[in-house]
Amino acid sequence: MGGLGKTTLAQLVYNDERVKNQFETRNWVCVSDDFDVKRLTKAIIETMGGTASDLIELESMQSRLREMLSRRRFLLVLDDVWNENQDKWDKLKFSLTCGIQGCSILVTTRLEKVESIMGTFPAHHLKGLSKDDCWALFKQRAFGDGREEIAHLVVIGKEIVKKCGGVPLAAKALGSLMRFKNTETEWLFVRDSEIWDLPEDEENNILPALRLSYNHLPSHLRQCFAYCSMFPKDHWIEKEQLVHLWMANGFIPSKGKMELEDIGNEIFNELVWRSFFQDVEKNDYLNVVNCKMHDLVHDLACSILGKECLTLKTGEEIIVPKGIRHLSLKLENMLSSDDLQMLVASTNESLRKFQTIRTLLLNASRLDVDYRPFSAAYLKFPNFNISNRRCLRALELSFSSVSWRPSSAAYLTHLRYLIHLRYLKLYMISISTLPESLSNLKHLQTLILDRCRCLQKLPAQLSTMSSLRHLDICGCESLRQMPIGIGKLIHLQTLSTFIVGKKTGYRINELKGLNLRGQLHIRDLENVKNSVDAKEANLMEKRNLNWLTLSWSPHNDQTHIQENVDEVLEGLQPPISMKKLEIERYQGMKFPSWMEDLSLQNLVRVQLIDCSRCENFPPLGHLPFLKFLHVSGMDSVRYLLDVESDSGDGSAKGFPLLEELQLYGMLNLEELLLNVTRGREVVVFPYLVSMRIMNCDKLKTLPLLPSLKSLFLQTKESENIPEGLLQNRNLPVLESLTFDNSPNLVNLPRLSIRHGEYGFSSLKEFGVNQCNAMKYLWEDETQFQGLCSLKVLRIEWCERLVSLPRIRYLTALERLYINQCPGLELSLLEDFRHLTSLQKIDIINLPQLISLAEILRHTTTLQHLRIFGCEGLTVLPEWIENLTSLRTIEICYCPNLTFLPDGLRQLTMLQTLVIKGCPVLETRCREGGEDWQKIYHIPKVIIRSWPLRTPMKQNRGCWGRLLELKRRLHQILG
C-alpha cells in the first residue's frame, strides 16, 4: 500500500549516524515504474559524484560504476521499485556485486513479487499505524502549536482517524485540513462525506483522504496543485519555476499590495503544510528550492485534470489528447537523428489539431545518444512548430545536447506570434542575438536566458515590455551591454545581471527604483564615477536581495587605478538581508566601512577575488553564520584574523561556523591568525571541514583545525611546502590530502614521522598530481609508515618520479592509482605481499611497461586490474593465475599486447574482461579466435575496436592537457 511510510522509514535509516559510520558512500535513487537499466546505472553513477554523459553503451556505464563501487563499502537505496522482470534486475545487479564486504542495497516497493525477485533477506512489511499513533499524528497537525483540544471535536476527530486506515499520509493530510476547521458542522461534514463510500481496495484507503483534503482547498490552491500533474513522478520540482508557471497561467490571485511571487510562495508553503508536497530541499541560505510529490498525491493530481495535463517521454507513443492544455515533452535515449525527426513530425501533427495548449515544456537537454550520428553534420534543430500556438502562456525550449543550425535565430522570430506568452525560458541556445520582435510580447512576465553563452545583445526595446517581472541572464558571458532604460521596468523583481554603461539610460542609476529580489551581479563598475553615482543604485533598500556580486571588468586597465574607487564601493552598501557577497577585481586600498563594522551579520558565503591592493583583511571571522569563504589574488594581505582584537574573556575566537575555506594566490599571506600566544585558548575554525591552499608560498603554519577532513595544497613556484602546514597535532581528523599542480616541488613535507611522533592515522586518501620535479615523494623513506589507515593512493602526472619507497607500510591500502609517471619503474618497487587489503590497481599511461612486475604476484586480495595506454606492454605473465580474487580485468590501448596467458583459465572469480584498442588481442579473443578458450568461462566479455591513440604530446600544464584530451576525443568519436 502507498503512503504507509516506506520511503520515510528508508530515509530515517539512510540518515542515521550509525548507518553513516558503516558506509563510505551512501546513494539514493528514485526508481518508480520506469526500470530502465541504462537510466538507473547512469543515475547511480551521478549520485556518487561521477559523470556518465560521455558514455553511450550500457557496458561502458557498468564498467565505470563497478570501478567506482569496487573499493568501497556502499549503501544504495532503490526507492519505489515496480519492476517484476527478473532479467532487468539481473542486468542492474551485475554492476552492484563488486563492493567490499558489508555493502547493502535497500529496496522499497509495494509489490510482493519485487521482493521475491530482488530480496536476499526477508522483507520488512510495514503495517498501518495503531489507532493511538494515528490519532497522535492527526492531533499534531489538527491541534498543534497550543490550539485548544475541544472535547466534541476530539470525538469527531477520532472517528475521522478511523477512516484513515492507519495510513500516515492520510492522517497528516486530514489533520492539516482540520487545522483550519473551527466548527462542529465543518468536522461532521468531513466525517460524513460520501467520498469515504468509494469501493474498497488498498489505494482507496488513502485516496479518499487526499481527495477530501483537496476538495477543501481554496479554488486557487486546487488549481495550482492539479497543475503539478504535468511533471513526471519522482521529479524534483523547482519552487521558483513552479511559481512563475502558476503566474503565467493566471492561477495566483491578487491580494492587496502583496507581490504575486510572495502570494505564490504562500501557496507553495500551504501545499507543503497540507502534505501535497514533500521532500523539501533548502539551499545554504535555508531558502526552499525544490520539492517532490508522493506517488499517490501525483495520482490524485492526474485524476483531477485528466487529459488536460500530460508528460511524454521518448519511447512512448506520441498521442496528444483533445483538450490538452499543459504538455511536458522530454527527449532522451534517442538512438538516431531519424528517431528525433520522426518524433518531431508526430508531435507537430498531434499539436496541429489543437489550439488549447497553454504550457509547453520541451526538454532535450539530456539526450543520451551516440555523438557521431548526432554531430552537426547529421542533426538540425528540431523544428517544432510553435507559430500557430497563439494561446501559449508558458514555453520552455531546452536543447543543450543538439546542434542548432544557423537559422535558429530566424526560428525564434516565430515567437512574435505568441501574443499571450507570459513565461519564456531558453536554455543553452547558441545564438548571438535575440529577434527585436521579442519586445512585442507585452504580456511577458518571465524571460529566462539560461547559459546562452554566445548571446551578445538583448532586444533594444526590452524596456517597453512593461509586464516583465523576471529577467534571468545567468551564464550569458558574451553579453556586453544592457538595453537602454532598464529602469523603466518598474515591476521587475529579478535581474540576475546588470552591466553598467557610461551613457544615460545605461548607468547604474537605472537600478534605483527596482525592487529586486534573489541574485544580482553588477558588472563593469569602472563606469561608476563616484559615491554619489554608486548610491543612486539604492542597494541598501533592496531588502529582498540575498546574493550580490560586485565586479570590475577583467579587461579594465589594472595599471590605471580608477579614481574614487574606494568611494564607489562604499556607496554600494548591500541590504542587511544579504546572504552571499562576492567582490571581484576591486582596486581600492581598503574595504568599505560596511564590511569593517560587520553590518552584514547574515552572510553565509563570501568570495573576494583579485582585490590585490587591500592590505587588511576585513573582520569576517566575527560573522556568526559564515560557512564558506573563498579568497583569491589578495596579494597584500598578511593574515586573516587578529585574535588580539577579540573579546576580553581571555580566549581567541573566530570563524565559528566556517565549513569551507579556499585561499588562492595570496602571495604575502604569512599566517591565518595573528597574535596567537602560548597558553591562550584558541577556538577558531571549530567546524572547518574542507580547505584548499593554492600558491600561498609564505604561509608556514596552520592553527589547530579540529574538524578538518580534506586538505588540498598547491604551489607554483616553491620547491618545498613548509612542514608547519602538516603537523598531525593540528589536523587530528584529516582524511584526504592532495598535492596538486606544483611543478617545482622537489619533496613533500614530512608527515611527523620522526622523534617517535606518530603520523596521520586518520588519513584515508592521499594524492600527488602534476609534480614534475619530484623524483621521490620524501627524502625520509619512513613517511609511509605513519599512514596506517590509508585506503587510496593516487600518483598522477609526475614525470620524474622514479620510486615509491617503503610502500609496504600501507597495510590498509585498497586502491593504487598510477597515471602518466614515465620514470616510475614498477619492477623496482617493494613486494606488494604486505598490502593485504589491496583490491584495485590502475596502471595508466606507462609506455615503458613491458610486463606486469613481479611485485604484483602475491597480491591475492586484488579484485580489479586496469591497464590503460601502456604501449610497451607485450605480455601478461602466467603467474596471473595466482591473483585468484580477480573479478575484473580491463585492458585498453595496449596495441603490442598480442595474446593472453593460459593462467586466465584458473581465475574462476573473474566476472568481467574488457578489451579496447588492442587490435591483435581483439581478433584473438573473439569467439573462434586463438584465445577464446582461455576466456569463454568469463560471464561478461566486452571487446571493442577503438582507433589507436597517437602518443600523448608533452603539453605541460592543465590547459595543454585539456587541449590534448579534446584532440583525442575527436579522434575517438570520428
Summary of the structure (lengths in Angstrom):
residues: 974
radius of gyration: 31.4
end to end distance: 51.2
largest distance: 87.9
contacts: 3121
relative contact order: 0.04
helix: 30%
strand: 18%
